Amino acid sequence: MRRDYKAVLFGNGTMGERHRKFFEYSDVQFLKIFDLEDLDCAGNVRASLVDEFVSKDKVDFAVIASPATTHYEYAKLCLERGISVFVEKPLATLGAQAQELVDLAIRNNVILFVAQSECFNSVFLNFRKHFMAELGAAGNAAGSSFRLEFRREHKYSARCRDVNVALDLLVHDLSLCLSMFRYENLKVEKFTISKNEDRAQMQISIAKGSHAGAELDFIVDRNSDIDVRTISVEFGGDGGPACDYSVSLAPHDENGEVIHVSDSLENEHKFFLKLMAGACSEWGRRAAQSAANAVKLATISTASS
């Protein structure tokens, strides 16, 4: 695998620094880190700097870890110039913009990779393997059904306050859902966001396909008294597995605080570099489309609660 890539980084905050360290460990050289001192009066990276550093003959890819409201602009700028993009979630703040970026990457034959780290969480990958096997074993038995509850809560943080909780947290669990079930088969039944935009609930049904009738519930809160990231499973009817259960996507320390699973970030960087080396291209396109679909679901019309 090639190990001499050159890149630029947009945003050197918490996530930007983490991504930079992971990539530098894999011998990626960052030619330029665009940060606060490089912004113009409108809050955008100065055009002269973009022209100087962001061109296909100078860099292989861009890492975008700037505020979420800038992801679409910077990703589009790079994709239009034929530069592959590794961008933090959410891909964009509007569904139409997210789809535009996916289409642009395909048209220009470059990689668009969205850093939905939970999709690379080894705990989730193990859960998905066994859960989908359980569904396959149950088949289409009469009366078999299931309900999944995705719950993601943490205490107040000053980070990621430029978007609401749906684009900040819900997209994580929507991406997990979309790695198991087809977007075209899903129907949003209910979606509410609190007036302070820190808590949201979504109810989705699987409207068609082999799992029609199943229910998916999502609860997210970024101003909670607890730290929790769980998926709970309930089976119904006589044809499905008999055991209901819940899994935590992260361990907790002695104070009950979430300990982030370190291999999630490492795994997503490895997959991106595989894509850059020409492997798994079809998987990469599907993953980018799922990230766009997650934004579409997270930005449908909402009701305040």
C-alpha positions as CSV (number, residue, x, y, z in Angstrom):
1,M,0.0,0.0,0.0
2,R,1.3,3.4,-1.0
3,R,2.6,5.4,2.1
4,D,3.7,8.7,0.7
5,Y,0.4,10.6,0.3
6,K,0.3,14.4,0.6
7,A,-2.7,16.0,2.1
8,V,-4.2,19.3,3.4
9,L,-6.3,19.6,6.6
10,F,-9.2,22.0,7.0
11,G,-9.7,22.6,10.8
12,N,-7.2,21.7,13.5
13,G,-9.6,21.3,16.5
14,T,-10.2,18.2,18.5
15,M,-11.1,15.9,15.6
16,G,-8.7,17.6,13.1
17,E,-5.8,16.9,15.4
18,R,-6.9,13.3,16.0
19,H,-7.2,12.7,12.2
20,R,-3.9,14.4,11.5
21,K,-2.0,12.2,14.1
22,F,-3.5,9.0,12.7
23,F,-2.6,9.8,9.1
24,E,0.9,11.1,10.0
25,Y,1.5,7.7,11.7
26,S,0.7,6.2,8.3
27,D,3.3,8.5,6.7
28,V,0.9,11.0,5.2
29,Q,2.5,14.4,4.9
30,F,0.3,17.5,5.5
31,L,1.4,20.3,3.3
32,K,-1.0,22.8,4.8
33,I,-3.3,23.0,7.9
34,F,-6.0,25.5,7.3
35,D,-7.2,26.9,10.6
36,L,-8.6,30.1,12.2
37,E,-5.7,32.4,11.1
38,D,-6.3,31.4,7.4
39,L,-9.9,32.6,7.3
40,D,-11.2,35.8,5.6
41,C,-13.7,38.2,7.2
42,A,-16.6,35.9,6.1
43,G,-15.1,33.0,7.9
44,N,-14.0,31.1,4.8
45,V,-10.4,29.9,4.0
46,R,-8.8,32.7,1.9
47,A,-9.0,32.0,-1.8
48,S,-5.3,32.8,-2.3
49,L,-4.3,30.0,0.1
50,V,-6.7,27.5,-1.6
51,D,-5.1,28.3,-5.0
52,E,-1.6,27.9,-3.5
53,F,-2.1,24.5,-1.8
54,V,-5.3,22.8,-3.0
55,S,-4.6,21.4,-6.5
56,K,-4.5,17.9,-7.9
57,D,-0.8,18.0,-8.8
58,K,0.1,19.0,-5.2
59,V,-2.1,16.9,-2.9
60,D,-3.7,13.5,-3.0
61,F,-6.6,14.2,-0.6
62,A,-8.1,16.7,1.9
63,V,-9.2,16.0,5.4
64,I,-12.1,18.2,6.5
65,A,-12.6,18.5,10.2
66,S,-13.8,22.2,10.3
67,P,-17.3,23.2,11.7
68,A,-20.1,21.1,10.2
69,T,-21.6,24.1,8.5
70,T,-18.5,24.4,6.3
71,H,-18.2,20.7,5.3
72,Y,-20.2,21.1,2.1
73,E,-18.3,24.1,0.9
74,Y,-14.8,22.7,1.5
75,A,-15.7,19.2,0.2
76,K,-17.2,20.6,-3.0
77,L,-14.1,22.8,-3.5
78,C,-11.8,19.8,-3.3
79,L,-14.0,17.4,-5.3
80,E,-14.4,19.9,-8.1
81,R,-10.6,20.0,-8.3
82,G,-10.3,16.3,-8.6
83,I,-9.1,15.8,-5.0
84,S,-10.3,13.0,-2.8
85,V,-12.0,13.9,0.5
86,F,-12.0,12.5,4.0
87,V,-14.7,14.6,5.8
88,E,-16.0,14.5,9.3
89,K,-19.7,13.8,9.9
90,P,-22.2,15.2,8.9
91,L,-21.4,15.2,5.2
92,A,-23.5,18.4,4.8
93,T,-26.3,20.2,6.6
94,L,-28.9,19.6,3.8
95,G,-29.8,16.4,2.2
96,A,-29.6,17.9,-1.3
97,Q,-26.1,19.1,-0.7
98,A,-25.0,15.8,0.6
99,Q,-26.3,14.0,-2.5
100,E,-24.6,16.6,-4.7
101,L,-21.3,15.8,-3.1
102,V,-21.8,12.1,-3.7
103,D,-22.7,12.6,-7.3
104,L,-19.8,15.0,-7.8
105,A,-17.3,12.5,-6.4
106,I,-18.6,9.8,-8.8
107,R,-18.5,12.2,-11.8
108,N,-14.9,13.2,-11.1
109,N,-13.8,9.6,-10.2
110,V,-12.5,10.6,-6.8
111,I,-13.1,9.3,-3.3
112,L,-15.6,10.8,-0.9
113,F,-15.3,9.2,2.6
114,V,-17.4,10.3,5.6
115,A,-15.8,9.7,9.0
116,Q,-18.8,7.9,10.6
117,S,-16.5,6.3,13.2
118,E,-19.2,4.2,14.9
119,C,-19.6,2.2,11.6
120,F,-16.0,1.0,12.3
121,N,-16.5,0.3,16.0
122,S,-15.5,-3.3,16.6
123,V,-18.4,-3.7,19.2
124,F,-21.0,-2.6,16.6
125,L,-19.4,-4.8,13.8
126,N,-19.7,-7.8,16.1
127,F,-23.3,-6.9,17.0
128,R,-24.3,-6.5,13.4
129,K,-22.7,-9.8,12.4
130,H,-24.7,-11.7,15.0
131,F,-27.9,-9.8,14.8
132,M,-28.2,-10.1,11.0
133,A,-27.4,-13.8,11.4
134,E,-30.2,-14.1,13.8
135,L,-32.6,-12.5,11.4
136,G,-31.4,-14.7,8.6
137,A,-31.9,-17.8,10.7
138,A,-35.5,-16.6,11.6
139,G,-36.2,-16.1,7.8
140,N,-39.7,-15.0,7.0
141,A,-41.3,-17.1,9.7
142,A,-44.9,-16.1,10.4
143,G,-45.1,-13.7,13.3
144,S,-41.4,-13.0,13.4
145,S,-40.7,-9.3,14.1
146,F,-38.2,-7.1,15.9
147,R,-37.7,-3.6,17.4
148,L,-34.4,-1.9,17.7
149,E,-33.7,1.1,20.0
150,F,-30.6,3.2,19.4
151,R,-29.9,5.5,22.3
152,R,-27.0,8.0,22.4
153,E,-26.7,10.5,25.2
154,H,-23.8,12.5,26.7
155,K,-23.3,15.5,29.0
156,Y,-23.1,19.0,27.7
157,S,-20.1,19.8,25.5
158,A,-19.2,23.1,23.7
159,R,-18.2,21.2,20.6
160,C,-20.4,20.8,17.5
161,R,-22.8,23.5,18.5
162,D,-23.1,24.9,15.0
163,V,-25.7,22.2,14.1
164,N,-28.6,20.6,16.0
165,V,-28.5,17.3,17.7
166,A,-29.8,15.4,14.7
167,L,-26.8,16.4,12.6
168,D,-24.4,16.1,15.5
169,L,-25.5,12.7,17.1
170,L,-28.4,11.2,15.3
171,V,-26.5,10.7,12.0
172,H,-24.2,8.3,13.9
173,D,-27.0,5.9,14.6
174,L,-28.8,6.4,11.3
175,S,-25.5,5.4,9.6
176,L,-25.5,2.2,11.8
177,C,-29.1,1.5,10.7
178,L,-28.3,2.1,7.1
179,S,-25.4,-0.4,7.2
180,M,-28.0,-3.0,8.0
181,F,-31.2,-2.0,6.2
182,R,-31.8,-0.4,2.8
183,Y,-32.7,3.3,2.8
184,E,-35.4,2.7,0.2
185,N,-37.2,0.4,2.6
186,L,-37.4,2.8,5.5
187,K,-40.3,5.1,6.4
188,V,-40.0,7.9,9.0
189,E,-43.1,7.7,11.2
190,K,-42.2,10.4,13.7
191,F,-39.4,12.9,14.3
192,T,-39.2,15.5,17.0
193,I,-36.4,17.9,18.1
194,S,-36.5,19.8,21.4
195,K,-36.7,23.6,21.2
196,N,-33.1,23.9,22.4
197,E,-32.1,21.5,19.7
198,D,-30.3,19.2,22.2
199,R,-32.6,16.3,22.2
200,A,-34.4,14.4,19.4
201,Q,-36.4,11.3,18.9
202,M,-37.1,9.5,15.7
203,Q,-39.3,6.5,14.9
204,I,-38.7,4.6,11.7
205,S,-40.6,1.6,10.3
206,I,-39.2,-0.9,7.7
207,A,-42.0,-0.5,5.2
208,K,-41.0,-3.1,2.7
209,G,-38.6,-5.9,2.0
210,S,-37.8,-9.0,4.0
211,H,-37.9,-7.2,7.3
212,A,-41.2,-5.2,6.7
213,G,-43.0,-4.4,9.9
214,A,-39.9,-4.0,12.1
215,E,-39.6,-0.8,14.2
216,L,-36.5,1.3,14.8
217,D,-36.4,3.9,17.6
218,F,-33.7,6.6,18.0
219,I,-33.1,8.7,21.1
220,V,-30.3,11.3,21.2
221,D,-29.5,13.9,23.8
222,R,-26.3,16.0,24.0
223,N,-27.3,17.7,27.3
224,S,-28.0,14.6,29.4
225,D,-27.1,13.6,32.9
226,I,-25.7,10.3,31.7
227,D,-23.3,9.0,29.1
228,V,-24.7,6.1,27.1
229,R,-24.4,4.6,23.6
230,T,-26.5,1.5,23.3
231,I,-28.5,-0.7,20.9
232,S,-31.4,-2.7,22.4
233,V,-33.1,-5.5,20.6
234,E,-36.6,-6.9,21.2
235,F,-38.0,-9.8,19.3
236,G,-41.7,-10.4,18.8
237,G,-43.9,-13.2,17.6
238,D,-43.3,-16.9,17.6
239,G,-40.9,-17.1,14.6
240,G,-38.0,-15.0,15.9
241,P,-35.2,-15.6,18.4
242,A,-36.4,-15.8,22.0
243,C,-33.8,-13.6,23.6
244,D,-34.0,-9.8,23.9
245,Y,-30.8,-8.0,24.7
246,S,-28.9,-4.8,24.8
247,V,-25.3,-3.9,23.8
248,S,-23.2,-0.9,24.8
249,L,-21.1,0.5,22.0
250,A,-18.5,1.8,24.5
251,P,-17.2,0.6,27.8
252,H,-17.5,2.9,30.9
253,D,-15.0,3.8,33.5
254,E,-15.5,3.6,37.3
255,N,-17.3,6.9,37.3
256,G,-19.8,5.8,34.6
257,E,-18.2,7.9,31.9
258,V,-17.9,6.5,28.3
259,I,-14.5,5.3,27.3
260,H,-14.2,5.7,23.5
261,V,-13.2,2.6,21.6
262,S,-9.9,3.6,20.1
263,D,-9.9,1.1,17.2
264,S,-12.9,2.9,15.6
265,L,-10.8,5.8,14.4
266,E,-7.9,3.6,13.5
267,N,-10.2,1.3,11.4
268,E,-11.8,4.1,9.5
269,H,-8.4,5.5,8.6
270,K,-7.2,2.1,7.4
271,F,-10.3,1.8,5.2
272,F,-9.8,5.2,3.7
273,L,-6.2,4.4,2.8
274,K,-7.4,1.2,1.3
275,L,-9.8,3.2,-0.9
276,M,-6.9,5.5,-1.8
277,A,-4.9,2.4,-2.9
278,G,-7.7,1.4,-5.2
279,A,-9.3,-1.4,-3.1
280,C,-13.0,-1.7,-2.1
281,S,-14.2,1.0,-4.5
282,E,-17.8,-0.3,-4.6
283,W,-18.0,-0.5,-0.9
284,G,-16.7,3.1,-0.7
285,R,-19.4,4.4,-3.0
286,R,-22.1,2.6,-1.0
287,A,-20.7,4.0,2.3
288,A,-20.7,7.6,0.9
289,Q,-24.3,7.2,-0.3
290,S,-25.3,5.9,3.1
291,A,-23.7,9.0,4.7
292,A,-25.8,11.2,2.4
293,N,-28.9,9.2,3.1
294,A,-28.3,9.7,6.9
295,V,-28.3,13.5,6.3
296,K,-31.5,13.2,4.3
297,L,-33.2,11.4,7.2
298,A,-31.8,13.7,9.8
299,T,-33.0,16.8,8.0
300,I,-36.6,15.9,7.1
301,S,-39.4,18.2,8.4
302,T,-39.4,18.1,12.2
303,A,-41.7,19.0,15.0
304,S,-40.6,20.8,18.2
305,S,-41.2,19.3,21.5
